[in-house]
Amino acid sequence: MRTVKEQEIAAMAPNANAAANARKISSGGGFVSLRRSEDDTFYMGECKGSGKNNYVVSADYIDEEHPVFRCTCPSRQFPCKHSLALLYEMAAGKEFALTKIPQDILDKREKKEAREAKKQSGEKKPATERSIKAAKAARTKKIKKQLEGLELLRQLTESLMKSGLASMGSMSLKTYRDLAKQLGDYYLPGPLVYLNRLILEMEACQKDQDPKHYEQAVEILKKLRALEKKAKAYLQDKLDNDSPDADDDELYEELGGIWKLEQLNGLGLKKEQARLVQLSFGVTFDAARKEYIDKGYWVDVDTGQIVHTCNYRPVKALKYVKEEDSCFGLLNIPLLTYYPGTADRRVRWESASYEDIPRAVYKEIMEQAYKDLPAAMKAVKNELKNTLSQEYCPVMISYEEIGMVKTMKEDRKKETETSEGKAGGDMLCALRDHSGNSIKLQSPEGMDDTVSIIPLLPERSLYKEGVLFGLAYYDPADRQMGIYPCSLITEDGILRLLY
């Protein structure tokens, strides 16, 4: 009988509610019959539902990597909760009586095989010289339009840099919102997001007069200005060299380009037989994009490279976009596809198999971590110094000890020195490597507080001789580097501070 892991079911579910409802159906005895084919490629069952007749549910595994789920219920979710419940029945090891594969399923298999054969053997019609020229002309026209939009953006950023962000008064903000809409007409959704972030920060600044919003707005303006300059040179070079096609430059996506898997694979941005383990997972809301972002950080077991996955869920389409979830298994991926970039690269894949993480894998991961802080921070700083880089850089660091330490602020130093031998200061969480170097562990404002969990760890052994995965960043308040802790890795497993 086929083995199905609950982690696989969770990954297939369109959302958490569907998985939870499916589990209730399975545990509540919702199926009145369960059957499977002798060759183990077809499973089916009859499930009680709200209608007069039972729902007929099936799972066809003729294609191991892309199983087909069918159900007679009216749900528009795919797979529906009844299909997921059938998988939970399989995962629970329940008894499935042997049966012949229904003729309608065999007919559908034949049609699918015929389509696949036609797709594999049928050569595409060769592109005519006329169609090639037309496609190239369209891409060139788009680039020229983008350059027009970038010129408009240049005028805006120069104006703001001369007059100052304070000139974005309540009346002016409407003008900037109108300008932001125009950037969409120039095929510049990437710069549009930066401009929306700038507007949101200035709106917040006007409401609460908190200087942090102004400081954030200044940083966004810097990025917007840098993006405009780099993008202009990038696009102009494409025109000058008559090469309007997409390439592996990060600016292609920064300008709003959307990659297809076949494009990335065609550029050689791929790896066969990859093994990934998720280190942390979180969901954030990007107000500038008006999207929820499901972001997972993963480590390549063989190389130690940290990569991430992003699932964008626009507010307007939440019902139709599947929500991602945490993964606690070892993923074996036949073909892993990378997005352009250097550190913290985004990845995608079409299919993967799940298995429990062997204990030896944890040791492999730990061996890939940085052994000392100076080397780790040097790599981080090289990444963060890029104006267009993200604020946080993922890193794994081997530590001798983590814990709370007492620190003293300069403005309180004299007071504590005159006290009767009592040490003053604040408690700070820190990590110390095996060479005695240390760095603060801190939860930046607006992010889940993971530092407060550290003093509550269930086992004292976790405080010593392990590996910490976190997001390194520069804190302008005290002009020091810090790490946002996300998980602790030992030879026995991964303790997640951020799911």
N, C-alpha and C positions, 0 to 999 in steps of 0.2 A: 504494500500500500504506500502511496505517495506521502512524503513527509513535508509538512508546511509549518513554518515557524511563525509565531505571532508577530514578530518584527516585520516579516514580509507582508502580513495582512495589514498592519498599521501603515506600511509604506504605500500599499495599493489604495487605501481608503481615501475618498475625496475630502473627508474632513474627520475631526475627532468624534463628532456626534454619530456619524455613520458607523464608525468602528464600535462605539459604545452600544448603539442600538443593535448591531449585529451580534455582539457578545450576549446581549440580553435574550435575543431570539434563540441562540444556540443553547445557553444555559437554562432557558425556560422550556426546553423541549418543543420548540417551534416546528421541528421537522417531523412529519408523519412517516416518511420513508427516505432511505438513503441507498443509492446504487452506484456502482462503478463498473467500468469495462475491465475485462481480464488483462488487457495490455497496459492498464493503469494510465491511459491517456484521457479518459473521460469520466467525470463525476457528475452526478445529478441527484436532486432530491425534490420532494414536495413539501412546501412550507405553508403553514397556516398564515393567513393574512386577514385584512379587513374585508375582503370581498367574499362572495358566495363560494367560489371555488378556490382550491389551494393554488399557490403559485408554483410553477415548475421552474426550478433553478438548475443551471448547469455550468460546469467549468471544463473547457476543452483545452487539453495540454498537448495537442499534436505539434504545436510550436512551443518548445519548452520555455523560451525566453519571452514569448508574447502570448500568454494564455488568453483565451476568449471566454468572456462571461456573458451568459444570457439569462434573462428572467422575464416571466410573463407579467410582472407587476407594472404599474403605470409610472413608476419613478423615473425622473430624468437624470438622477445621479448615476455615475458609472465609475466603478461597479456599485450597484445598489446594495442596501443593507442586507438583502436576502442572499446575494452572491457572496458577500463577506461572511455572512453567518454560515454558509456552506463550507467556507474555508476554515472557520473556527471548528466546525464539526470534524474536519479532516485533521486539524491541529490537535484536537482532543483525542484522536485515535479511535473514534467511534466506528462501529461495525457498518460496513457498506456491502450490501448484497451484490453479487455479480450479475451483470445484465449485458445484453447486446447493445451496441451503439445504435441509437435510432437512425432510421434512414434519412430523415431530414438533416441530421447532423453530418452524415456521410456526404450528402449532396452539397452541403455548404463547404465542407472540406475540399471537395473536388473543385468547386468554383474558385476557392481561395488559392489552391495550388495552381490552377490554370492562370489566374491573375499574376501570381508570383513568377511562374515560368515565363509568361509573356513579358513581364517586367525585366527579368534577368536576361532573356535571350533577345528580346526586341531592341534593336538599336534605335537610338533617338534620331529623329530626322536631322541631318546635318544643317547647321545654321547657314543661311544664305549670306552672301556678302552684304546684301542690302539690310538684312536683319541685324547683322553685326554692327554695321555702321549706325543704324538707327539706335541700337542699345547704347553704343558708345557716345553718340550725340546727346542722348537723354541724360547720361551720367555727367557729361561735361556741362550741360545746361544746369543741372542741379548744383554742381560745384560753383558755377558763376553766381547762382542765386544765393548760395551760402556765403560767398565772399561779400555780396551786397549786404547781407544781414550782419556780417562781422564788422563791416564799416560803420553800420548804424550802432553796433555795440561799442566800437572804439570811441565814437563821439560821446556816447553816454558815459563810459568809464572816465574819459578825460575830463568831462564836465564835472563829474562827482569828485575827482581827485583835485580839481582846481577850486571848486566852491565848497567842498567838504560834504560829508554825509548829512550834516545838520540841515542842508538845503532841501533834503527829502521831507518836507513838511507834510501835514495831512492833506493839503490840496495837491501837492506834487505827487504823492503816492499813487493817486488815481492815474496820473500820466504814466508813471512807471508800470502800473498794471496793464495799461493799454499797450505799452511798448512790449511787455512780456508776451502778450498775445500775438503781436506782430512777428516775434522771433519764430513762432510756430510756422508762419507762412514762409519763412526762409529756410526751412528744414534744419533748424538748430534747436532741437529739444534739449540737448545737453546744456548749452549756455542758458537756455530758458529756466532750467532747474536752479542754476546758480543765482540767476536774477530773482527768482521767486524766493529763494532763501534770504537774499539781501532785503527784499521788501518785508518779509515776515519778521526779520530781526529788527528793522527800523520801526515797524508797527508796534512790536513788543516794547521797544525802547521808549516810544512816545506814551505808552500806557503806564508803565511802572517806573520810568526814569532810571532803570538799573543800568549802570555803565557796562556791565558784562555784555549786554546786547549790542552796544556800540562797538565794543572790542571785537565781538564775533562778526559784526557787519564789516569791519575793516578787513578782517582776514578773508571774508568771502569776496570782497571787492578786489583784493590782491589776486585771488584765484581766478576771478572773472577776467581781470586784466591779463594775467599770464595765459589763460586759455585763448583769449582773443588773439594775442600775438602769435602764439605757437600754431594755432589753427590756421591763421592767415598764411603763414609761411608754408605750412603743410599743404594746404589746398592750392596755393599758387604754384608750388613745385609740381604738383600733379598736372596742372594746366600746362606749365612750361615744358614738361616732359611727355605730354600727351598720354598720360597713364591714369585715367580716372577710376580704374578698378579698385576694389577694396584690397588692403594689404594688412600686414600684421602690426601696424602702428597703433598704439593705444588711443591715439587721437581719433581714430575712426569711430570708436564707441563713445568717446567723450563728446563727440559732435552729434551723438544720437543714432549712430549706425547700429543696426541689429544684425548680429551674426547668426548664420545657419551652421549647423553641425558639419555639413558637407564642405562648407567654405573653410572652416577651421581645420578640419582633417586634411583638406587639400593643401593647406599651407604647412602641413607637417606638425601641427600643434596637437599631438596626440601621444598616447602611451598605451601599449597593449599589456594585458594581464596585470592590472594595477590592484593593489590591496590598500583599502582605506579604512581608517577607524575614526569615528567622530569624536572630537574632543569637547565641543560645546555647541549649544544651539540656542538661538533667541529670536524673538519677533519684535520688530520695531515699526513705528509709523513715521513715514517721511511726509511731513506736511507740504513740503515744496513739490513733491512728486504726486501727492495725494494717493499714496500706495502703502500697503503693509509689505514689509520685507522679511521673509523667513530666511535667516542666515545661519548656516552651519559651518563650523571650522573642522577640518579633517586633517589627519596626518597620513602621509604615504609611508606605510610600514617599511618599505624597502629603502627609501632615500631620506626619510625624515622631513621632506618638504611639507610645509603647511599650506593648504589650499582652502578655498571656501566655495560654498554653493549659495546661490541667491535665487529665491523664488519671489517674484514681484506680483502682488495682488492688488490691482487698482480698486479703489473704493467702489467705483461704479460697476465692478464686475466680480464682487466677492462671492456671489452665488455660483459663479461658473469657473473659478480658478481654484484648484486643489490647494489646500493648506498643507505645508510640509510639517514634519514632526521630528522629534529626537530619534536618533538611531543608536542602538546599543550593541550592534553586532559587527562582525568583520565583513566588509563588502569585497567580493571578488568581482572585478569589473573587466570584461573582455576588452573594451576599448574606452579609455578615458580621454576626454577632449579638453584641451586647455584654451582659455582666452589669452590674448596677447597681454604681456606684462612681465614684470621682473619678480618682485616679492609679492606675497599675498595674492596669488593668481586665482581667478575664478575657474571652476571646472564644471563639466556636465557629462552625463553618460545616458545611453539609451536603455541599457539593461544591466542587471547585477544580481548576483546570488548572495544570500546571507548565510552566515554560520556563526556559531558561538565563538567568542574570541579566545583562542588558546592562551594559556598562561605565558608561553614563550614569547608571544607577540608583544606583551607589555614590556618585557625586557628589551626586545628589539627597539621599541619606541623610545625607551629611556636612553638607550645608547646613542640615539640620534640627537639628543638635546645638547645645547651649549653647555660646556663644562665650567665656564667662568663668565662673569658679568661684563667685563670690558669688551670681550669679543662680541658678545651678544648685542650690547648697546652700540658698538661701532657699526654693525650691520643695520640696526634699526635706524640710527641717525642718517646713514647713507640713503635710506629709503624715505625718511620723513623730510629731508631737506629739499626734495622735489616739491615745488609749489603746488602741483596738482595731485599730490599723494593724499591718501586718507589720513585722518588724524591719529589712527591707531594702527600699530604693526604687530601681527601675531608673532609670538616667540615662545620657545620651550627652553627652560633653564634648569639645570641640575642644581639642587640646593643642599647645603649641609643642615640648615635649620631655617624654619620660618616661625614667627611669633611676634608678640607685642614687645616694643621697646619704648623707653622713655626718651623724649626729645625736648629740647629747650629752645624757645624763641628768643631772638636777640633782645627784644624790648622788655623781656622778663628776666633777662640774665642777671642784671644787677640786683633785682629784688631777691632772687633766690640765693645769690652769693652772700647777702647780708643776713639771711635767715640762719637759724641755729642748726646748721649742718644738715638741714632737710633739703633733699633734691627736689627741685620744681620742674615743671614742664608738662608736656602732653604725651599721651600714649599713642604710639604709631605702630602699625603693622609693617613688618619688613621681612625681606628675604636675604639670607647670607649664603654666598657660594663657598666652595671648599678652599678658596684662597683668602677668605676673610672680607671680600668685597660685599657691600650691602646696597639694597635699593628699597624704596618704600613701596608698599602695596596699598593701593587706594582705589576707591570706587568714584570715578568722576561724576560730577553733577548730571542728573538726568538719566543715569544708568542704574540698573539693579544693584543693590548693595550686597556684594559678595564678600567683602572684607569682614563684615560682622559675623559671618558664618564660621570663619577660621578659628576663633577661640572656642567654638562649640563642636569641633571635630570629634567624632565618636571614639577614635583611638589615638592615644598619645604618640604612637609610632609614626603617624602621618606628619608630624612636625619635623621629623629628621630624615635625612637621606632619601630624598625623592626628587621628582621633576615637577615643576610648575608650568602650566600652560596659561598664558595671559596675553593681554594686549598692551604693548608698550606705547608710551606717549610722552610728549613734553608738556610739563605743567608750567605755564607762564607765570602763575601766581608766585611760586617759589623758585622758578628758573631751574628746575631739576627734572630729570627723567623719572617716570613712575611706571608701575605695571598694574593693570586692572586684572586681578586673578580670576580665572575661569574654571580651572580644574587642577587637581593634583593626581599625578600618575605614580603608581608604585608597581612592584612586581606582581602584586595581587589583583590589580585592577585600576580603574579610573574613578576618582571621586569628583563628581561634577558640582561646582559651585554655581554654575549657570547652565540651565538645561536648554 
